[in-house]
């Protein structure tokens, strides 16, 4: 009853603050905001409405300023008294909750944005802590007005006082950390003098002692971290063009001026990586007991990913200053230049080097990422986490800032424990438009990993897990899983994923030279993608669509040249689909042929029914007939197939025999009609689901840098296993027109700016949907444009393979009367092309390179995730954020 009355008094105080009268700072009126009641954070959000805060800000700004000053003063006073009594601790929590509610609405108004960073007037010196009062009184003891104004300039801004108090309180014995009990009269330490390195929250990196768990202290840490996160959220209220302005809150928090920087960083990192949501594995334990650690872990994660973003701003400042010096332009000081020093969090992260620390970090992240994948016999008996997006961002940043950690991850098969949950989330989120950001971060991490040789090598490990994904059951390696999931994304994902196609195929290009054996399922998926992307109508529909074909041809060439021996399944599939390669080589370059290709699709007919692939009878005559078809017959069959595209059931030329079905993009069935047991089907977002807008990602050429995997091997023919080299051979007439350097096709990427604005989704005879994107201008292909890239298609290796193997396979089928493909596969397994293929090209890897475009994208994405994840209470809901738009699906 008493607490109800105190809440009523709190509510009345908010109403009185709105009235057009200034309340003096010394008035006891202010005490009712933080003393005499135990108002929870949720209660504060109910009792203080957005309109009331805006009314105080607009109609009576002096009262809002006084309220903030007094709240920070109370926190500083609690630090001075070491916050020992229960009344002081409750006062601190009330101040923290009120500031969490108010600060977003201060950031909302541009005129108030520098309020916390302005120097305090002399008459408000009582709001400073004892150290700041000392500096001010020393300055005021000097004679003259100049000295007095100088003393005012030395005043610490309110923001720094707030950050100092919060950091002190995060290591306050008996409040947020367990006190180290000492014998003697001075056993109670002064908060201002303690060594916070002795009070790190969790054992792990740089700290061996594991403090006892205390639910009350974990809740208090969580609330203090929420206030820190609220203070750091100022970029949310700037338009994207201004988001690269330095965040002074983060700059001070991660600078040497914060004496708790090292123990804070270590506490945040260790709390995340030491968390085990399953614990002893007692079923339904999360329903029986309240877990206070999970909200703390989520707050630690969000603080980490936000603070580790800041150094790119410093780098941009340095680059701008360097450019100004080179151009001899006078340097104009920015109002944000002060107080932005080195980011110690990034400094500490980059200096972690011990293997046991790397092991601790990696195991912690993989444990949490794999949590949604855990299956058991009792439904909903295991706690499920939802912080996978923050975990992926943290993993990205650790790999980006600490290359030794990246190499440690790739040193063993532990990297597959990261790969599997990423592929799970990519597969599960492909149909949900509210998860576009999650799709991007997953693909970016795989792009970063694929730039290292070890990642491709690790993919050859057999895949034996039973992850609940709606993909066909297969027997193979992690590479097969990667290709199968990528095919699902491209074939059945929504249209907003189309900008990721380049990244997905670049990842496959990077790992392809190291893939020793692909399953038949993965081989069919790759050929299905090529068949879809090489459709004449699709190739000629946008100026950049042909780039996808170049990527796929590079994948095939890498596997044929470097891993031919173990990839009989892929070679067999290439032979069965040879008409696709002949069709690309004979793409029409005359206006009549171009017009015929473009008219192959009826306007508005963009969503086609899935192809129902017919099983072919397995008999000798059928094989001989199919394999011995001439190229002219194949072309006629392709044309006939295009004419029949509008029918419900379509024949796909050169389908696989009965035991191997063509890839079907229908989400309801796999290649063999079976999916992983207990699989979770990817579903669209529920109507009304909130999502945040994202910036456009840069093109793949801006995100990556090409380099040779083995630059020292210039004269020798490179091989993967160090066995015999492949000798050159004389080029045939059919190869002269298509002979190019492996680098040549990149030239066309420069000639087509805005290429990513014109990309259409893929169409492949009904199994991959076509979704036209709005184009700012009508684009028409010309014969010169087609010739410019068709002549550079890297087809010579595949054409030579077909030239050699097709007659041999045809002869075997006729002579031996083969009745199924197993005999052909056995022949291909024992065959060789040594001395028959062109000289192997150098292995080219496209490595991710940090750039301003992805930095801006990450900043927007991070704050969007934080906005949507903080719902209890919704800290930024109903505020006027400008960094992104809040949309409903």
N, C-alpha and C positions, 0 to 999 in steps of 0.2 A: 504493500500500500504506500509505504514511504517513497519507494522508487518511482511509483506512478506519479506522485505529487512532484517529485524532482523533475521528471520528464515534462510535466506540465509547465513547471517554472522555466525549463530549458526552452520549451516552445514559445512561451510568452517573451522570453528574452530575444529570440529571433525576430518576433513581430515588432518589438520595441526598437530594435536596431534599424528597422526599415524607415522609421519615422524621420521626418526632416528636422532632426535636431542632433547636434553633435554631443556625444557623451564623453565626458572628460576621461582621460586615460587613468586617472587615479580613483575614479568612481568604483565603489565595491560592486557595482552592477555587473562588471565583467567576470567576477568570480563564479557566477552561477553557470557559466558555460563549461567549466571544468572541475568544479568541486560540488560535493553533495549529491552526486548521482552516479549510477553505473550504467551508462547508455552504451549499448553495443554499436558496432559499426553499421549494422543493418538498421538499427533504430535511428541513428543520425541521418541516414539517407532517407528515411521516412519522415522524420521530423523537420528536416531542412529541405525545402523544395528548390528546384532550379530557378524558378521565377523569383523566389524570395532572395536568392543570392544575387541574381542580376539586378533586382530592384535596389538592394543595398549598394551594389557596385556603381550603379548609374545615378541613383538619387542621393545617396549619402556615403560617398567614397571615404570620407574621413573615418566613419565608424568601421568600415571594412578594413581599412589600414590599421586602425587601433586593434581590432580583433586579431589580425595576423601578428602584429607586434607583441601583443600580450600572450598569445599562444606560444610563440617562440621564446619569449621571456620565461614562461613557466617551464619549458623544456630545459633551458639553460640553468635555471635555478635548481631543477632536479639533478642535473649533472653536478652542480656545485655541492649539493648535499648528499651526493652518491646514491640518491633515490632509494633510501633504506626502508622507509615506512610504507605500509600498505596504502595509506592515503596519498602519498606522493606518487606511488606507482599507478594508482587509479587516475590521478590528475594527469599524468603523462599520457596514458592511454586515451583519455577524453580529448586532450589537445591534439593528439595524432589523428584521431577519428574525425575531428572537426576540420583539420587542415586537409585531410584526404578529400573531404567533401567540397571544400571551398576552392582549392588551388586550380583545378581545371577551369573554373569560371573566371579566374584571374588571367590565365593564359589565353582565354577566349578573346579578350579585349586587347587589341594591339597597344593601346595606351597604357595598359597595366603591365605589359610584358616585362619591363625592366624594373618593376616595383621592388622585387626582392633583391635586386642588385644595386639599388640606389643607396647612397650614403645617408645615414640617419642624421637628422638635424640635432643640434646641440641639446635642445630641451628634451629629446627622446633618448638621452644616453642611459636612462634607467633601464631601457630594454636590453642593454648589452650585458654579456656575462662579465664576470669579475676581471678577466684578463683584458677585455676590450675597454672596460671602464678605466683600468689602470693606464692603458695607452692614451685614452682621451684626456684624462686629468693631467697626465704629464705634459701633454701638448698644450693644454689650456693654461698651465702655470707660466708659460712664456708670456712676455708682454707684447702687446700690439695685436691688431686685427688680423694681420697676415698669419701670425703664428696660430691664432685661434682657428682660422679657416683651414690652416694646414692640419691642425689636430682633427678637424672634422673629416678631412680627406683620408686620414689614417683610420677612420672608423671602419670596422669590418662590416660589409653588407649583410643584410638580414639573411640572405640565402646561405652565406658561409656560416653564420651562427646556427642556422637550422641544421645544415649538414654536419657541422661539428658535434652538435648535441645528439643527433640521431646516431652517428657513428660511435660516440661514447656510450650511448644507452644500449647499443647492440652488444656491448661487452660489459654490461653492468652486473656485478655479482648479486645473486639472489633475485635478479629481475629477469635477465635474459640468459645468463650463464650461471652454472653452479659455482658457488664460492669455494676457493681453495682455503679451507679452514686452517688457521694458524694458532699456535699457543701463545699466550701472553696478552697484555692489555691492548696492544695495537693490532689485534687480529682483523679488525675491519679496515680494509684498504680504501684509500681515497680514490674515487673513480678517475679523477684527473691524473693520477700518478701510476695507475696499474699498467703492467706490461700485457697488452691484449694478446700477444703471441702465445701466452700461457693459457688463454681462454678460447682457443680455436674450437669451433663447434663440433667438429667431427674429425676422427683420425683419417689419414690418407696421405695426400701430397704434403710433405714437409711437416707432418705432425703425427706422432705415433700413439698418443694417448687418446682413448675413446671415452669421452665424458658420459655420465649416466643420462638416460633419456628423461625429459621432464615435459609433459604435455603443456602445462601452463606457460613455460618459457618458450616452447616452440610457437605457441599462439602469439605471444608478444613479439617474437622476432618477425613472424609473418606480417603483423600489422605495421611494424616499423619499416619493413622492406616495402610494403605497399605504399607507404608515404614517400619513400625514396623513389619508387617507380613513378608515382604521381608527379613528383618534382622533375623527373627526367623527361616527362611526356610533353614538354613544350613543343618539340617538332611536330606533334600531331596538329597543332593549331597554326602551322605555316603551310603555304601552298608548296607543292613539290619543288618548284624552282628555288624556294628559299630553304629547303630542308638541308642543304649542305652548309648552311651557316653553323658555326661551332655551337655546340650545346654547352653553355658555361657551367651548368649544374654537373654534367658528367666530367667536364674538364677539371673542375675542382675536386670532385669526389675521387678521381683516379690519379690525382697529382700528389707530389711529395708533401704538399701542405696538409694532406690528410694522414695523420700519424697512424691510422688504423688500416691503411691501404693493403698492406701485405696480409695481415690476419683476416681481413674482410674477404679478399680474393680467395684465400685458402679455405676459409669457412664455407663460402658459397660453392666452390668447386667440390669440396669433399662431401658436403651435405647432399649434393646431387648424385655423385658417383657412389656413395656408400648406401644409398637408399635401396631397400629390398621390399617391394610391396607385398610379396608372398610370405616373407618371414619363414616360420617353421612349416608352412604349408597346411595349416589347419583350415579345412574347408569352411567357407562362409565367415571367416574371421572378420572380414571388413564390414559385415552386417551386424556383428555382435559388439564390436568395439569401434570407437571413433578414432580414425587415423589422423592425428594432428601433424604428421610428418609430410604427408602428400601436399597440402597447401603450402608448407614451407619450402618444399622442393620446387614446386612450380614458381613461387616467388623468387627463389634463388636463381632458377633457370632464366627467368625473364630479366632479372637484374644483370646477369652475366651477358646475355646476348645483346642487351642494349649498351652496356658499358664497353664491350669489345668492338663496337662499331665506330668508336670515336676517332681512331687514329687516321682513318682515311681523310677525315676533315683536315687534320693537321697536314697530311701529305698534300692535299689540294692547295692549302694555303702556301706551303713551301714552293709548290710548282708555280703558283701564280706570282709569288715574289721573285722567283728565278726568272720567269718570263719577263716581268717588269724590268728587272735588272738588265737582261739581255737587250731589251728594246729601249733601254735608257729612259724609261717612263718613270716620273717621280712616284714614289710609293706613298699612297694615301692611307693613313692608318684607319683600320676598321674599328667600329665600336666593339667588335667581338674579339679583337686581338688580345686584350688583356686577360690573363688568367687561364690561357689555354696552353698548358705545357705538355710534357710527355705523358702518355697514358701508361701508368704503372701496371695496370691490369694486363695490358697486352705485353708489356715488358716482362712481367713475371711468367705469363703463359709461354712466351717464346723461349724462356730460359729453362723450362722443365726438361730434364734430359735423362733421368735415371729410368732404366727399364721397368723397375718395380712401380714407379709412378705412372708410366705409360700403361702398364698392365692394369693398374687400378682404375685409371680413367676409362680405358677401352672396355673393360669388363663391366664397369658401372653403366656406361652408355648402352652397350649391347643388351645388358640385363633389362633395362627399362624399355628399349626399343622392341625387344622380343616379347614383352609382356602381353600385348594384344593377340599374339600368335599362340599362346599357351592353350592347349586343349586338355580337357579331362572329362571323366565320365559323369561328373555331377554338374549340371548346368548352372552357370553363373556363380560357381563356388569360389572362383579366383577373382581377386580385385583387378579391375581393368583401369589402366592409366589413359589419360587423354593429352599428355604433354609431348607427343611424338614430334610435332612441328618444332617446338622449342629445342628438343634434343637434336634433331637433324641440323638446325641452325648452329647449335653449339658445336656439334661434330665438324661441320663445315669450317667454322672459325678456328677451331683448334688445328685442323689440317692446314688451313691457310696461313696461320701465324707460326706454326711449329712444324717445319718440314721433317724434323727427326721423328715426330709422332706419326706423320704420314708414312714414313718408311717403316716404322715399327708395325703399323697396322698391316702393311703389305708384305711384311717379312714372313708371315705365316698365314694359315688358312683362316685365322680369326677375322679377316676382312669379309669372309662369307657370312659371318654373323651380323655384319652391317648390311650386306647386300640383300639378304633374304627379307628382313623387315621393310627395307626400302621398296623392293619389288612388290611386296604384299600391299603396301600403302598405295603404290602407283596403280596396281591392278584394281584395288578396291575403290579408288577415287576417280577412276577414268571417266565415269558417267556423271559425276557430281560437279556441277559448275561452281559450287561454293568452295571446292577444294583445289582450284587451279593453282594457288600458291604452293600447296603441298606437292603437287605434281612437279612444279618447277624446281623446288629445292631438292627433291629426290633425284631429278634428272641432272641438276648441276653437280651434286655430289658424285654421281656415277661418271660424269664427264671429267671431273677432277681426278678420280681414281683411275679412269681408263688411260690417262696420260702416262701412267707408269707401267712398265713391262710386266712387273710382278702381278698386277691385277689380272691381266690376260692369262698368265700362267695358272693362277689360282682357280680360274674358272673351269679348268679341266677336271677338278675334283668331282667325283660322282655325286649327284643330288639324291639324297635318301630321305630328306625331311618330308613331313606330311603337313605342310602349311595349308590352311583352308582357303585355297584360291580357286576361282571358277575357270580353271584352265584344263586342257586335256591331260589325262594321265599319260605319262611318258617315262621311259627308262633312259636316262642320260646324265649329263653333267649340268653344272650350274650355268654353263654357257647356253645350253638348251633352254633352261628356265628363263634366262635373260632375253633370248630371242623370242620365246613364246609370249612373254609378258609384253614386250615391245610391240609385237604384232597385234596383240589385243588392244593396246592403247591406240595404235594407228587405225585399226580396223573398226573399233567400236567406241572409241572415245568421242567426247563432244567436240564441237568445232573450235572452241577456244584453245584446244591443245595443238592446233595445227602449227603454230610457231615453234613447237618443240620437235617437229619431225626432223629438222636438220640436226639437232642435238642428239636425238635418239640414234640416228644413223651414224653420226660421227663417233659415238661411243662404240658401236659395232665395228666401224672401220678401225678404230684404235686397237681393239682386242683381237680382230680377225687373224692377224699373222700367227697368233699363239694358240688357236683353237685346234686341238689335235683330232677330235672326233665329234662331229655333229650327228644327232639322231635324225631319223627320217622326218619326224615331226618338225624339228627346227629347220631342216633343209627345205621342206615344203613351204614353211612360213616365209622364208627368205625369198624363194622364187615367186611366191604369191605376191609379195610386196613389189618385186620387180615387175611382174606382169601388170599389176595395178598402176604403178607409177609410169610405166612405159606405154600405156594406152595412148595412141596418137591424139585423141581428143584432149586428154589431160595434159600431155606434153606441150600442146600448142595453146593451152588456155591461159597461161600466165608466163611472164618472162623469166621466172625462176624455178618453174617446176622441174626442168631438166636436171637441176642440181641434185635432186634426190636420186635420179638414175645414176649419176656419176658416183655418188656415195656407194650405192649398192654394187655397181660394177667393181669398184675398188675392193669391196669386201670379198667378192668372188675371186678376184685376181690374187689377193693376199693369200686366201686359203689354197687356191690351186698351186700357186708358186711355192709356198712355204710349208703347207701341211697336206699335200696331195695324198700321201700314203694312207692316212687314217680317215679320209673323208669321202669314202666311196658312196655314201648316201647322197651327199651334195652333188657329186659328179653324176650319179645316176639321175637325179632330179633335173640337173642342167640338160642332160641328153633328152629326157622326156619333154622338157619345155624349150627345146632349141628354137622353136618358131619365134619365141619372144626376142631372142637375140638377132635372128635374121630380120625380124620386123623393125627393130631399131636401126639396123644397118641400112635398111631400105626405106627409111622414113621419107615421104614425098617432100620435094623442095620446090615444086612448081605451084603456082597459085591455084590451079584446078584441084590438085591433090590436097592442098591445105584446106580449101573450102570444103572438100568432101569429108576430111577429118573433123573439121569443126561442126559440120552438120550431122555428125554421127550421134549427137545428143539432141533430143527435143528440148526446147526451151521450157524451163519449169519442171522438167522430169528429173528431180534430183534424188529422191529417195526410192531405191529399187528394192524389190523383195530379195531375200537371200537366195543364193544359188543352191539348188539341190543337186549335188554332184552324183552322177550315175555311176554305179559300179560296172566296170567292164569285165567281160568274160575273160578268164585266163586260159588262153589256148595258143598253140604255136602259131597258127595262121594269123591270129590277131596281133601278136607281138611283131611278127615279121612284117605284116602290113603297116602297122603303126610306125615302126622304126624306119622303114624304107620309103616313106613318103617323100616326094620331091618338095623343094622349097616353094615351087609355084602352087602346089596343092595346099601347102601350109598357109600361104598368103590368102588363097581363096577361102580357106576354112576360117581364117581370122576375120575376113570381110563378112562372110556369111554370119559369123557369130555376132558381129557388131550389129548387123541388120536385125538379129533376133533378140536384141537386148531387152525389149519391152515385154517379152513373154514371161510367164510365171516360172517356167522351168527351162533352164538353159543348159546346153552341153558345153563343157569347157574342153577345148581341143587338147589332146594328149594327156588325158587324166591318168592318174596312177592306177595300177591294178587294184583288184578287190581288197587286198590287205592294207592298202595305203590310200586313204581318202584325201581328196584335196582339202586345203584349209577352208573352213567355213567361218565367216565372220559373225554368224548368228550367235548372240550371247547365250543362247539356251542350250547349245550342244557343242561338244568338242569334236576333235578329229575322229574319234572312235565312239562318240556318243556317251562317253563316260568322263566325269570330272572328279577331282580330288574329293574324297569322302569328307563330308562335313563342310564343304566349300561355302564361302560367303559370297553371294552374287553382288556384283557392283550395281548399285541402284542410283538413279538421279536424286538430287537433293529434294527434301520435302518442300512443298510450296510454302513460301514465307520465310525460308531459312535466310538468315542474315549473312552477307558476305561483304568484303571490302574490295574496292577497286585496286588494281595494280598498274604500275607503269609498264610500258612495253620493254621487253628484253632486247638487248643488242643482237645483231646478226651473228651467225656462228663465226664469220671471219673476224669480227671484232672481239669475240670472246676467247678465241683460240689463236695459238701461234704454231706454225708447222715446223717440225724439226725431225731429223733422221734419228731413228732409234739406235742405229749403230754407225755413227759418223766416221769411225776409224776404218770401216770396211769400204774402201773406195775401189780398189783394184780387184779384190776377190769377190766372188759371188756369195752373197750372204745366205746362210742357211740357219735354221733354228736349232737343229740337233747336232750340227757340226759334221754331218756325213757328206756324201759326195756332192760336188757342185753340179749345177745344171748347165750344160753346154749350149752355146747359141746355135741358131740355125738360120738358113737363108730364108728371107721373107718371101711369101708367095704373093701373087698379084692381088689376091683378095685382101691382103693385109696392108698394102701400101697406102691405101686411102685412109685407113684408120690408125696408122702408127703415130703415136704422140708420146711426149714426155708425160710422166705421171702428174706433173705439176700443171700441165697446160690448161686443164679445164677450170682452174681457179681464175683465169683471166676473165672469163665471162662474168664472174661474180662482181667484178669492178664495173662492168659496163651496164649493169642493171641496178641502179639505185632504186630505193623504195620497193625492192623485190618482194619483201615480206608483206607488203600491203596488198599484193595481188595474188597471193597463194590460194589456190582452191583445194578443197579437200580431195581425197583420192576417190577414184571410181574404178571398180574392177568388176564388171559384169554382175552387179547386184550385191556383191558381198561387202563392199566398202562404200559408204555413203558419200555423196557429193554435196557439199554445202558451199554455195557461192558467198564470198565475202564482198561487201560493198567496195567498189573501186572508184577512186576519185576521177579516173579517166578511162576511156575505152582504149584497150590495147589490142593491136592486130599483129599477128606474126607475119614476118616477111621471109621470102626465100633466102635472102642474105643472112638473116638472123639464124635460121635453121642450119644453114651450111656452116656458120661460124662455130657452132658447138657440135653438130653431128659428126663432123670430120675429126673431132677430138675425142670421141667416145673411146674409152680404152677397151676395145673389143678384141684386140689381136690375140691375147692369151686364150680367151674362151673359144674364139673361132678356130684356133689351132687345135685345141682340145677336141672340139667337135669334128674337125676334119680328120683327126687321127682315130678317135674312138667310135664314132657312129658306124663306119663300115665294119669295124671289128665286132661290135655288139650285134649288128645286123647279121653278120656271117655266123656268129655263134648261135643266134636264135634259130636260124634256118638249118644249120648243119646238125645241131644237137636236139632240135625239137623241144626247146625249153618251154615249160608250162607255167613258171612263176618267176618273179624277179629275184629270188634268192640266189639263183645260179648266176645271174648277171652281176649282182652285187659281189658275189664271190670272185668272179672274173676281174671286176674293177679293183677289188682289194689287193689282188696279186699282180695287177698291172703296173706299169711304170711309164712315165713320160720323160725320163731322163734323156737329155739331148734333143728332145723334140719341141720343147716350149721355148719361148723367147727368154733372153737373159732376165733373171728376176730383178724387178725394180727395187730400189731401196725402200725399207719400211719407213713410212712417214707417219708420225704421230702428231695429232693436233692437241696440244696441251692447253689447258685453261689458263688464261691470263687475266689478272685483276684489271678492271677498267671502271671508269666512272659510271657507265650505264648500269652494270650489275650492282655496283655499290648503292646507287640511288634506288634500284629495284629492291634490294635487300632491306634498305631502311624503311621503305614503304611497307614491305611485306611484314617485317618484324613488328612494326607498330600496329598493323592491321590484325595480326595474330593476338597481340596483347589486348587490343580493344575488344575483340570478340571473346577472348578467354576469361576476362575479368567480369564475371556476371553476378557474382555473389559477394558483395553488391556490384552492380554495373557502374564502375567508377566514372567512365566517360560517356555513358549513355545520356542522350539528350543534350550533349555539349556540341558546339559548332566546330567539329574537326574539319580541317582543310587539306590535310595531307592526302586523304583518300575519300572516296564516296562510300556511304553505307547503302547497300542495295539489298533488295529482297529477290530471291530466286523465283 
